[in-house]
Amino acid sequence: MAFRYIYRDAEQTGVNSGLMIPYMPKHFVQVDSQWSIPGQWLLGASATYRTLRYRDDLNLDPIGNGWNFGFTAYWESQNKHHSVHLILDNVLSSKDAGKEPDTHLMARYSYRF
């Protein structure tokens, strides 16, 4: 399990002095956990909270505060030839809390010779 907290009070300088730096929230909290379960499976979950931030340097295009959740599952055969990796990411508590509003799903199968 991992926990991370970042506090930032940096601001832009120059022409946009005093405005927030794009994409940088003042408060960032992340909690991650991974579990190894029988059958060569690894499971993981993460929860990330960000306060208000902006997409642009003029602070006119806000990204709302909120939670972002993600999940991962990974399986590998005993002989290491086959693996499957599934990731569900950007599961938002509020659609305006993320850089993009849509949830992302990725599935990857690999075969190693």
N, CA, C and O atoms as CSV, one atom per row, in Angstrom:
chain,resi,resn,atom,element,x,y,z
A,1,MET,N,N,0.850,-1.168,0.000
A,1,MET,CA,C,0.000,0.000,0.000
A,1,MET,C,C,0.900,1.238,0.000
A,1,MET,O,O,1.968,1.250,0.614
A,2,ALA,N,N,0.454,2.249,-0.685
A,2,ALA,CA,C,1.233,3.486,-0.760
A,2,ALA,C,C,0.297,4.683,-0.594
A,2,ALA,O,O,-0.856,4.654,-1.023
A,3,PHE,N,N,0.816,5.727,0.032
A,3,PHE,CA,C,0.073,6.968,0.231
A,3,PHE,C,C,0.987,8.121,-0.156
A,3,PHE,O,O,2.164,8.146,0.204
A,4,ARG,N,N,0.427,9.078,-0.898
A,4,ARG,CA,C,1.224,10.240,-1.297
A,4,ARG,C,C,0.369,11.495,-1.180
A,4,ARG,O,O,-0.793,11.515,-1.585
A,5,TYR,N,N,0.969,12.538,-0.621
A,5,TYR,CA,C,0.306,13.842,-0.528
A,5,TYR,C,C,1.288,14.907,-1.004
A,5,TYR,O,O,2.452,14.918,-0.603
A,6,ILE,N,N,0.807,15.799,-1.862
A,6,ILE,CA,C,1.647,16.901,-2.347
A,6,ILE,C,C,0.870,18.200,-2.175
A,6,ILE,O,O,-0.288,18.309,-2.577
A,7,TYR,N,N,1.533,19.184,-1.569
A,7,TYR,CA,C,0.975,20.523,-1.447
A,7,TYR,C,C,1.828,21.450,-2.294
A,7,TYR,O,O,3.051,21.481,-2.156
A,8,ARG,N,N,1.179,22.206,-3.171
A,8,ARG,CA,C,1.902,23.144,-4.033
A,8,ARG,C,C,1.294,24.529,-3.869
A,8,ARG,O,O,0.075,24.695,-3.928
A,9,ASP,N,N,2.133,25.500,-3.667
A,9,ASP,CA,C,1.644,26.882,-3.629
A,9,ASP,C,C,2.336,27.752,-4.672
A,9,ASP,O,O,2.337,28.978,-4.565
A,10,ALA,N,N,2.925,27.111,-5.680
A,10,ALA,CA,C,3.621,27.844,-6.745
A,10,ALA,C,C,2.614,28.579,-7.624
A,10,ALA,O,O,1.492,28.118,-7.837
A,11,GLU,N,N,3.039,29.715,-8.120
A,11,GLU,CA,C,2.219,30.521,-9.019
A,11,GLU,C,C,3.052,30.892,-10.240
A,11,GLU,O,O,4.280,30.800,-10.229
A,12,GLN,N,N,2.360,31.309,-11.284
A,12,GLN,CA,C,3.050,31.775,-12.476
A,12,GLN,C,C,3.725,33.117,-12.177
A,12,GLN,O,O,3.306,33.858,-11.288
A,13,THR,N,N,4.760,33.402,-12.928
A,13,THR,CA,C,5.440,34.696,-12.829
A,13,THR,C,C,5.349,35.386,-14.176
A,13,THR,O,O,4.884,34.795,-15.151
A,14,GLY,N,N,5.777,36.598,-14.235
A,14,GLY,CA,C,5.767,37.343,-15.497
A,14,GLY,C,C,4.398,37.898,-15.802
A,14,GLY,O,O,3.727,38.424,-14.914
A,15,VAL,N,N,3.974,37.790,-17.050
A,15,VAL,CA,C,2.705,38.363,-17.516
A,15,VAL,C,C,1.518,37.824,-16.730
A,15,VAL,O,O,0.596,38.579,-16.423
A,16,ASN,N,N,1.519,36.526,-16.395
A,16,ASN,CA,C,0.415,35.900,-15.673
A,16,ASN,C,C,0.715,35.730,-14.189
A,16,ASN,O,O,0.268,34.772,-13.559
A,17,SER,N,N,1.462,36.651,-13.651
A,17,SER,CA,C,1.889,36.583,-12.255
A,17,SER,C,C,0.683,36.428,-11.321
A,17,SER,O,O,-0.318,37.135,-11.441
A,18,GLY,N,N,0.814,35.478,-10.386
A,18,GLY,CA,C,-0.230,35.253,-9.393
A,18,GLY,C,C,-1.253,34.210,-9.784
A,18,GLY,O,O,-2.014,33.749,-8.934
A,19,LEU,N,N,-1.290,33.823,-11.064
A,19,LEU,CA,C,-2.233,32.795,-11.497
A,19,LEU,C,C,-1.652,31.407,-11.258
A,19,LEU,O,O,-0.435,31.233,-11.187
A,20,MET,N,N,-2.545,30.415,-11.134
A,20,MET,CA,C,-2.111,29.035,-10.921
A,20,MET,C,C,-1.408,28.494,-12.172
A,20,MET,O,O,-1.706,28.907,-13.292
A,21,ILE,N,N,-0.482,27.575,-11.963
A,21,ILE,CA,C,0.205,26.898,-13.056
A,21,ILE,C,C,-0.753,25.865,-13.640
A,21,ILE,O,O,-1.348,25.093,-12.888
A,22,PRO,N,N,-0.920,25.831,-14.974
A,22,PRO,CA,C,-1.860,24.882,-15.581
A,22,PRO,C,C,-1.616,23.440,-15.144
A,22,PRO,O,O,-0.476,22.995,-15.016
A,23,TYR,N,N,-2.719,22.721,-14.917
A,23,TYR,CA,C,-2.756,21.304,-14.548
A,23,TYR,C,C,-2.177,20.992,-13.172
A,23,TYR,O,O,-2.104,19.817,-12.812
A,24,MET,N,N,-1.770,21.964,-12.400
A,24,MET,CA,C,-1.153,21.733,-11.099
A,24,MET,C,C,-2.139,22.078,-9.978
A,24,MET,O,O,-2.393,23.257,-9.734
A,25,PRO,N,N,-2.697,21.077,-9.294
A,25,PRO,CA,C,-3.592,21.370,-8.186
A,25,PRO,C,C,-2.806,21.804,-6.950
A,25,PRO,O,O,-1.627,21.480,-6.810
A,26,LYS,N,N,-3.451,22.521,-6.079
A,26,LYS,CA,C,-2.804,22.917,-4.824
A,26,LYS,C,C,-2.618,21.702,-3.910
A,26,LYS,O,O,-1.578,21.554,-3.268
A,27,HIS,N,N,-3.634,20.835,-3.857
A,27,HIS,CA,C,-3.569,19.623,-3.033
A,27,HIS,C,C,-3.757,18.397,-3.923
A,27,HIS,O,O,-4.647,18.356,-4.773
A,28,PHE,N,N,-2.897,17.400,-3.709
A,28,PHE,CA,C,-2.930,16.146,-4.462
A,28,PHE,C,C,-2.766,15.016,-3.453
A,28,PHE,O,O,-1.795,14.987,-2.697
A,29,VAL,N,N,-3.724,14.080,-3.444
A,29,VAL,CA,C,-3.662,12.927,-2.536
A,29,VAL,C,C,-3.846,11.678,-3.374
A,29,VAL,O,O,-4.733,11.615,-4.226
A,30,GLN,N,N,-2.994,10.674,-3.127
A,30,GLN,CA,C,-3.120,9.419,-3.859
A,30,GLN,C,C,-2.904,8.244,-2.911
A,30,GLN,O,O,-1.969,8.234,-2.110
A,31,VAL,N,N,-3.789,7.253,-3.020
A,31,VAL,CA,C,-3.692,6.018,-2.255
A,31,VAL,C,C,-3.705,4.869,-3.251
A,31,VAL,O,O,-4.609,4.771,-4.081
A,32,ASP,N,N,-2.707,4.003,-3.170
A,32,ASP,CA,C,-2.589,2.856,-4.074
A,32,ASP,C,C,-2.435,1.581,-3.263
A,32,ASP,O,O,-1.882,1.584,-2.164
A,33,SER,N,N,-2.933,0.499,-3.826
A,33,SER,CA,C,-2.770,-0.799,-3.182
A,33,SER,C,C,-2.701,-1.873,-4.248
A,33,SER,O,O,-3.369,-1.785,-5.278
A,34,GLN,N,N,-1.888,-2.889,-3.995
A,34,GLN,CA,C,-1.787,-4.030,-4.910
A,34,GLN,C,C,-1.816,-5.310,-4.098
A,34,GLN,O,O,-1.296,-5.377,-2.984
A,35,TRP,N,N,-2.435,-6.323,-4.681
A,35,TRP,CA,C,-2.538,-7.610,-4.025
A,35,TRP,C,C,-2.094,-8.704,-4.978
A,35,TRP,O,O,-2.407,-8.670,-6.167
A,36,SER,N,N,-1.369,-9.664,-4.453
A,36,SER,CA,C,-0.987,-10.853,-5.195
A,36,SER,C,C,-1.899,-11.979,-4.713
A,36,SER,O,O,-1.930,-12.302,-3.526
A,37,ILE,N,N,-2.638,-12.569,-5.647
A,37,ILE,CA,C,-3.563,-13.634,-5.256
A,37,ILE,C,C,-3.198,-14.912,-6.003
A,37,ILE,O,O,-2.478,-14.852,-7.000
A,38,PRO,N,N,-3.675,-16.057,-5.548
A,38,PRO,CA,C,-3.331,-17.325,-6.185
A,38,PRO,C,C,-3.692,-17.339,-7.672
A,38,PRO,O,O,-4.608,-16.648,-8.118
A,39,GLY,N,N,-2.942,-18.147,-8.423
A,39,GLY,CA,C,-3.185,-18.289,-9.854
A,39,GLY,C,C,-2.401,-17.297,-10.684
A,39,GLY,O,O,-2.773,-17.037,-11.829
A,40,GLN,N,N,-1.326,-16.732,-10.150
A,40,GLN,CA,C,-0.464,-15.766,-10.840
A,40,GLN,C,C,-1.174,-14.453,-11.151
A,40,GLN,O,O,-0.876,-13.831,-12.170
A,41,TRP,N,N,-2.087,-14.021,-10.317
A,41,TRP,CA,C,-2.811,-12.766,-10.509
A,41,TRP,C,C,-2.264,-11.674,-9.619
A,41,TRP,O,O,-1.924,-11.914,-8.461
A,42,LEU,N,N,-2.181,-10.475,-10.163
A,42,LEU,CA,C,-1.905,-9.260,-9.402
A,42,LEU,C,C,-3.087,-8.327,-9.617
A,42,LEU,O,O,-3.483,-8.088,-10.758
A,43,LEU,N,N,-3.652,-7.801,-8.545
A,43,LEU,CA,C,-4.765,-6.864,-8.625
A,43,LEU,C,C,-4.347,-5.556,-7.973
A,43,LEU,O,O,-3.596,-5.558,-6.998
A,44,GLY,N,N,-4.825,-4.452,-8.501
A,44,GLY,CA,C,-4.472,-3.154,-7.936
A,44,GLY,C,C,-5.620,-2.178,-8.023
A,44,GLY,O,O,-6.491,-2.285,-8.887
A,45,ALA,N,N,-5.604,-1.229,-7.115
A,45,ALA,CA,C,-6.602,-0.163,-7.106
A,45,ALA,C,C,-5.917,1.126,-6.671
A,45,ALA,O,O,-4.990,1.108,-5.862
A,46,SER,N,N,-6.385,2.241,-7.218
A,46,SER,CA,C,-5.839,3.533,-6.818
A,46,SER,C,C,-6.969,4.549,-6.725
A,46,SER,O,O,-7.968,4.469,-7.440
A,47,ALA,N,N,-6.782,5.495,-5.832
A,47,ALA,CA,C,-7.718,6.608,-5.669
A,47,ALA,C,C,-6.884,7.879,-5.588
A,47,ALA,O,O,-5.953,7.972,-4.788
A,48,THR,N,N,-7.224,8.859,-6.423
A,48,THR,CA,C,-6.478,10.114,-6.474
A,48,THR,C,C,-7.453,11.273,-6.325
A,48,THR,O,O,-8.485,11.321,-6.995
A,49,TYR,N,N,-7.113,12.211,-5.437
A,49,TYR,CA,C,-7.922,13.410,-5.265
A,49,TYR,C,C,-7.083,14.620,-5.655
A,49,TYR,O,O,-5.934,14.760,-5.236
A,50,ARG,N,N,-7.680,15.495,-6.468
A,50,ARG,CA,C,-7.017,16.744,-6.863
A,50,ARG,C,C,-7.976,17.895,-6.608
A,50,ARG,O,O,-9.175,17.784,-6.864
A,51,THR,N,N,-7.443,18.999,-6.105
A,51,THR,CA,C,-8.256,20.197,-5.961
A,51,THR,C,C,-8.343,20.900,-7.312
A,51,THR,O,O,-7.740,20.463,-8.292
A,52,LEU,N,N,-9.092,21.979,-7.350
A,52,LEU,CA,C,-9.292,22.748,-8.578
A,52,LEU,C,C,-7.961,23.046,-9.269
A,52,LEU,O,O,-6.969,23.379,-8.621
A,53,ARG,N,N,-7.963,22.919,-10.588
A,53,ARG,CA,C,-6.797,23.267,-11.411
A,53,ARG,C,C,-7.316,23.779,-12.741
A,53,ARG,O,O,-8.521,23.754,-12.991
A,54,TYR,N,N,-6.419,24.241,-13.593
A,54,TYR,CA,C,-6.829,24.853,-14.863
A,54,TYR,C,C,-6.087,24.222,-16.029
A,54,TYR,O,O,-4.958,23.755,-15.884
A,55,ARG,N,N,-6.738,24.215,-17.189
A,55,ARG,CA,C,-6.129,23.699,-18.420
A,55,ARG,C,C,-5.258,24.742,-19.112
A,55,ARG,O,O,-4.373,24.390,-19.891
A,56,ASP,N,N,-5.497,26.015,-18.835
A,56,ASP,CA,C,-4.814,27.082,-19.571
A,56,ASP,C,C,-4.063,28.010,-18.620
A,56,ASP,O,O,-4.313,28.022,-17.415
A,57,ASP,N,N,-3.145,28.780,-19.181
A,57,ASP,CA,C,-2.315,29.662,-18.364
A,57,ASP,C,C,-3.050,30.915,-17.878
A,57,ASP,O,O,-2.561,31.606,-16.983
A,58,LEU,N,N,-4.225,31.217,-18.460
A,58,LEU,CA,C,-4.999,32.370,-18.003
A,58,LEU,C,C,-6.029,31.987,-16.937
A,58,LEU,O,O,-6.772,32.840,-16.450
A,59,ASN,N,N,-6.069,30.706,-16.579
A,59,ASN,CA,C,-6.987,30.187,-15.562
A,59,ASN,C,C,-8.447,30.442,-15.923
A,59,ASN,O,O,-9.255,30.784,-15.059
A,60,LEU,N,N,-8.782,30.273,-17.203
A,60,LEU,CA,C,-10.152,30.459,-17.679
A,60,LEU,C,C,-10.875,29.128,-17.923
A,60,LEU,O,O,-12.102,29.106,-18.008
A,61,ASP,N,N,-10.141,28.034,-18.035
A,61,ASP,CA,C,-10.710,26.726,-18.348
A,61,ASP,C,C,-10.467,25.775,-17.169
A,61,ASP,O,O,-9.468,25.056,-17.151
A,62,PRO,N,N,-11.378,25.769,-16.185
A,62,PRO,CA,C,-11.136,24.995,-14.960
A,62,PRO,C,C,-11.362,23.492,-15.130
A,62,PRO,O,O,-12.177,23.046,-15.938
A,63,ILE,N,N,-10.614,22.738,-14.343
A,63,ILE,CA,C,-10.841,21.307,-14.144
A,63,ILE,C,C,-11.259,21.192,-12.684
A,63,ILE,O,O,-10.478,21.512,-11.789
A,64,GLY,N,N,-12.466,20.744,-12.443
A,64,GLY,CA,C,-13.014,20.714,-11.085
A,64,GLY,C,C,-12.257,19.785,-10.153
A,64,GLY,O,O,-11.493,18.924,-10.590
A,65,ASN,N,N,-12.482,19.974,-8.876
A,65,ASN,CA,C,-11.866,19.097,-7.892
A,65,ASN,C,C,-12.659,17.791,-7.836
A,65,ASN,O,O,-13.840,17.756,-8.182
A,66,GLY,N,N,-12.003,16.728,-7.402
A,66,GLY,CA,C,-12.699,15.459,-7.265
A,66,GLY,C,C,-11.765,14.272,-7.283
A,66,GLY,O,O,-10.546,14.401,-7.402
A,67,TRP,N,N,-12.381,13.113,-7.160
A,67,TRP,CA,C,-11.661,11.846,-7.099
A,67,TRP,C,C,-11.567,11.195,-8.472
A,67,TRP,O,O,-12.462,11.330,-9.307
A,68,ASN,N,N,-10.473,10.491,-8.683
A,68,ASN,CA,C,-10.225,9.694,-9.878
A,68,ASN,C,C,-9.820,8.309,-9.387
A,68,ASN,O,O,-8.893,8.174,-8.589
A,69,PHE,N,N,-10.512,7.287,-9.863
A,69,PHE,CA,C,-10.227,5.922,-9.432
A,69,PHE,C,C,-9.690,5.097,-10.596
A,69,PHE,O,O,-10.034,5.341,-11.753
A,70,GLY,N,N,-8.854,4.132,-10.283
A,70,GLY,CA,C,-8.310,3.251,-11.292
A,70,GLY,C,C,-8.148,1.843,-10.745
A,70,GLY,O,O,-7.952,1.642,-9.546
A,71,PHE,N,N,-8.235,0.874,-11.647
A,71,PHE,CA,C,-8.120,-0.534,-11.269
A,71,PHE,C,C,-7.266,-1.248,-12.296
A,71,PHE,O,O,-7.285,-0.903,-13.477
A,72,THR,N,N,-6.518,-2.242,-11.850
A,72,THR,CA,C,-5.678,-3.012,-12.755
A,72,THR,C,C,-5.695,-4.482,-12.349
A,72,THR,O,O,-5.799,-4.817,-11.169
A,73,ALA,N,N,-5.591,-5.349,-13.351
A,73,ALA,CA,C,-5.473,-6.787,-13.125
A,73,ALA,C,C,-4.421,-7.308,-14.099
A,73,ALA,O,O,-4.419,-6.950,-15.277
A,74,TYR,N,N,-3.534,-8.150,-13.598
A,74,TYR,CA,C,-2.463,-8.700,-14.430
A,74,TYR,C,C,-2.339,-10.193,-14.131
A,74,TYR,O,O,-2.315,-10.610,-12.973
A,75,TRP,N,N,-2.263,-10.980,-15.190
A,75,TRP,CA,C,-2.072,-12.424,-15.057
A,75,TRP,C,C,-0.938,-12.848,-15.964
A,75,TRP,O,O,-0.780,-12.336,-17.072
A,76,GLU,N,N,-0.142,-13.802,-15.471
A,76,GLU,CA,C,0.962,-14.352,-16.260
A,76,GLU,C,C,0.990,-15.858,-16.060
A,76,GLU,O,O,0.882,-16.339,-14.932
A,77,SER,N,N,1.137,-16.613,-17.161
A,77,SER,CA,C,1.189,-18.069,-17.065
A,77,SER,C,C,2.468,-18.500,-16.348
A,77,SER,O,O,3.446,-17.754,-16.286
A,78,GLN,N,N,2.439,-19.713,-15.811
A,78,GLN,CA,C,3.611,-20.196,-15.071
A,78,GLN,C,C,4.856,-20.284,-15.942
A,78,GLN,O,O,5.967,-20.076,-15.453
A,79,ASN,N,N,4.688,-20.587,-17.222
A,79,ASN,CA,C,5.856,-20.674,-18.104
A,79,ASN,C,C,6.263,-19.310,-18.677
A,79,ASN,O,O,7.213,-19.224,-19.455
A,80,LYS,N,N,5.549,-18.251,-18.294
A,80,LYS,CA,C,5.858,-16.863,-18.669
A,80,LYS,C,C,5.622,-16.569,-20.157
A,80,LYS,O,O,6.026,-15.509,-20.634
A,81,HIS,N,N,4.987,-17.470,-20.894
A,81,HIS,CA,C,4.719,-17.235,-22.311
A,81,HIS,C,C,3.507,-16.333,-22.540
A,81,HIS,O,O,3.501,-15.541,-23.482
A,82,HIS,N,N,2.500,-16.441,-21.708
A,82,HIS,CA,C,1.260,-15.694,-21.877
A,82,HIS,C,C,1.065,-14.710,-20.731
A,82,HIS,O,O,1.363,-15.013,-19.575
A,83,SER,N,N,0.560,-13.527,-21.072
A,83,SER,CA,C,0.179,-12.576,-20.029
A,83,SER,C,C,-0.997,-11.736,-20.517
A,83,SER,O,O,-1.155,-11.485,-21.712
A,84,VAL,N,N,-1.807,-11.313,-19.569
A,84,VAL,CA,C,-2.963,-10.461,-19.829
A,84,VAL,C,C,-2.906,-9.307,-18.835
A,84,VAL,O,O,-2.693,-9.509,-17.639
A,85,HIS,N,N,-3.098,-8.105,-19.346
A,85,HIS,CA,C,-3.088,-6.915,-18.493
A,85,HIS,C,C,-4.347,-6.110,-18.798
A,85,HIS,O,O,-4.575,-5.707,-19.938
A,86,LEU,N,N,-5.154,-5.882,-17.778
A,86,LEU,CA,C,-6.384,-5.100,-17.907
A,86,LEU,C,C,-6.274,-3.858,-17.033
A,86,LEU,O,O,-5.877,-3.947,-15.871
A,87,ILE,N,N,-6.622,-2.707,-17.584
A,87,ILE,CA,C,-6.579,-1.452,-16.825
A,87,ILE,C,C,-7.875,-0.691,-17.062
A,87,ILE,O,O,-8.275,-0.465,-18.204
A,88,LEU,N,N,-8.516,-0.305,-15.990
A,88,LEU,CA,C,-9.675,0.581,-16.032
A,88,LEU,C,C,-9.246,1.844,-15.306
A,88,LEU,O,O,-8.940,1.801,-14.115
A,89,ASP,N,N,-9.221,2.968,-16.011
A,89,ASP,CA,C,-8.671,4.192,-15.441
A,89,ASP,C,C,-9.588,5.376,-15.736
A,89,ASP,O,O,-10.463,5.308,-16.598
A,90,ASN,N,N,-9.367,6.442,-15.010
A,90,ASN,CA,C,-10.110,7.691,-15.165
A,90,ASN,C,C,-11.592,7.506,-14.826
A,90,ASN,O,O,-12.467,8.065,-15.487
A,91,VAL,N,N,-11.855,6.716,-13.790
A,91,VAL,CA,C,-13.211,6.569,-13.274
A,91,VAL,C,C,-13.404,7.743,-12.315
A,91,VAL,O,O,-12.873,7.736,-11.204
A,92,LEU,N,N,-14.154,8.738,-12.740
A,92,LEU,CA,C,-14.229,10.007,-12.025
A,92,LEU,C,C,-15.440,10.081,-11.093
A,92,LEU,O,O,-16.503,9.530,-11.377
A,93,SER,N,N,-15.244,10.781,-9.968
A,93,SER,CA,C,-16.362,11.033,-9.066
A,93,SER,C,C,-17.290,12.089,-9.650
A,93,SER,O,O,-18.480,12.117,-9.335
A,94,SER,N,N,-16.757,12.942,-10.486
A,94,SER,CA,C,-17.514,13.981,-11.170
A,94,SER,C,C,-16.897,14.154,-12.548
A,94,SER,O,O,-15.672,14.208,-12.662
A,95,LYS,N,N,-17.698,14.243,-13.591
A,95,LYS,CA,C,-17.177,14.310,-14.960
A,95,LYS,C,C,-16.289,15.532,-15.211
A,95,LYS,O,O,-15.455,15.498,-16.115
A,96,ASP,N,N,-16.444,16.601,-14.443
A,96,ASP,CA,C,-15.584,17.772,-14.639
A,96,ASP,C,C,-14.350,17.743,-13.732
A,96,ASP,O,O,-13.636,18.740,-13.628
A,97,ALA,N,N,-14.094,16.603,-13.075
A,97,ALA,CA,C,-12.948,16.494,-12.172
A,97,ALA,C,C,-11.698,15.956,-12.866
A,97,ALA,O,O,-10.651,15.821,-12.233
A,98,GLY,N,N,-11.794,15.651,-14.145
A,98,GLY,CA,C,-10.653,15.085,-14.843
A,98,GLY,C,C,-10.271,15.869,-16.072
A,98,GLY,O,O,-11.049,16.667,-16.594
A,99,LYS,N,N,-9.053,15.626,-16.526
A,99,LYS,CA,C,-8.564,16.269,-17.742
A,99,LYS,C,C,-9.447,15.891,-18.924
A,99,LYS,O,O,-9.705,16.716,-19.801
A,100,GLU,N,N,-9.907,14.647,-18.946
A,100,GLU,CA,C,-10.851,14.149,-19.947
A,100,GLU,C,C,-12.004,13.485,-19.200
A,100,GLU,O,O,-11.762,12.831,-18.185
A,101,PRO,N,N,-13.253,13.628,-19.662
A,101,PRO,CA,C,-14.387,13.104,-18.899
A,101,PRO,C,C,-14.619,11.601,-19.038
A,101,PRO,O,O,-15.361,11.023,-18.244
A,102,ASP,N,N,-14.002,10.957,-20.029
A,102,ASP,CA,C,-14.310,9.561,-20.309
A,102,ASP,C,C,-13.418,8.588,-19.553
A,102,ASP,O,O,-12.233,8.839,-19.337
A,103,THR,N,N,-14.019,7.474,-19.159
A,103,THR,CA,C,-13.290,6.377,-18.543
A,103,THR,C,C,-12.487,5.659,-19.622
A,103,THR,O,O,-12.943,5.535,-20.759
A,104,HIS,N,N,-11.287,5.182,-19.266
A,104,HIS,CA,C,-10.420,4.487,-20.213
A,104,HIS,C,C,-10.320,3.016,-19.825
A,104,HIS,O,O,-10.133,2.686,-18.654
A,105,LEU,N,N,-10.445,2.152,-20.798
A,105,LEU,CA,C,-10.266,0.720,-20.588
A,105,LEU,C,C,-9.208,0.229,-21.560
A,105,LEU,O,O,-9.274,0.502,-22.758
A,106,MET,N,N,-8.231,-0.498,-21.032
A,106,MET,CA,C,-7.182,-1.054,-21.878
A,106,MET,C,C,-7.057,-2.539,-21.562
A,106,MET,O,O,-7.045,-2.937,-20.397
A,107,ALA,N,N,-6.965,-3.344,-22.600
A,107,ALA,CA,C,-6.737,-4.783,-22.455
A,107,ALA,C,C,-5.580,-5.153,-23.367
A,107,ALA,O,O,-5.562,-4.803,-24.547
A,108,ARG,N,N,-4.611,-5.868,-22.799
A,108,ARG,CA,C,-3.440,-6.250,-23.597
A,108,ARG,C,C,-3.111,-7.724,-23.330
A,108,ARG,O,O,-3.011,-8.151,-22.180
A,109,TYR,N,N,-2.949,-8.473,-24.392
A,109,TYR,CA,C,-2.492,-9.848,-24.312
A,109,TYR,C,C,-1.104,-9.906,-24.931
A,109,TYR,O,O,-0.867,-9.320,-25.987
A,110,SER,N,N,-0.200,-10.601,-24.285
A,110,SER,CA,C,1.161,-10.748,-24.820
A,110,SER,C,C,1.539,-12.221,-24.851
A,110,SER,O,O,1.213,-12.993,-23.949
A,111,TYR,N,N,2.231,-12.575,-25.910
A,111,TYR,CA,C,2.812,-13.915,-26.008
A,111,TYR,C,C,4.310,-13.761,-26.175
A,111,TYR,O,O,4.770,-13.045,-27.064
A,112,ARG,N,N,5.060,-14.420,-25.336
A,112,ARG,CA,C,6.529,-14.355,-25.397
A,112,ARG,C,C,7.054,-15.718,-25.863
A,112,ARG,O,O,6.632,-16.757,-25.356
A,113,PHE,N,N,7.960,-15.706,-26.816
A,113,PHE,CA,C,8.538,-16.946,-27.348
A,113,PHE,C,C,9.561,-17.523,-26.409
A,113,PHE,O,O,10.147,-18.566,-26.700
